[in-house]
């Protein structure tokens, strides 16, 4: 799961390290990365939640552009909707 809003101090920088993480995961031949997941920020501001989802799509596009062998971004999951 990708922390888009960086709310938790221990997850700060998760977005910046995504490509490094994907690269490390490619070393596991039995693991087939097919997408990303996030959960929107807990807020009533719909625009803020939409930005979270748009950011996830942008990150998936970055992974595709990096051209990792065996990595697909055919699934984006927005987790549980608590609204």
HUJOMO-V378328 format. One record per helix or strand of 2 or more residues. SS is the DSSP state (~ for helix, > for strand). FROM is the first residue (numbers start at 1). TO is the last residue. If there is no record, write none. Layout:
ss: {SS,SS}
from: {FROM,FROM}
to: {TO,TO}
This chain:
ss: {~,~,>,~,>}
from: {9,18,35,46,75}
to: {11,25,37,66,77}
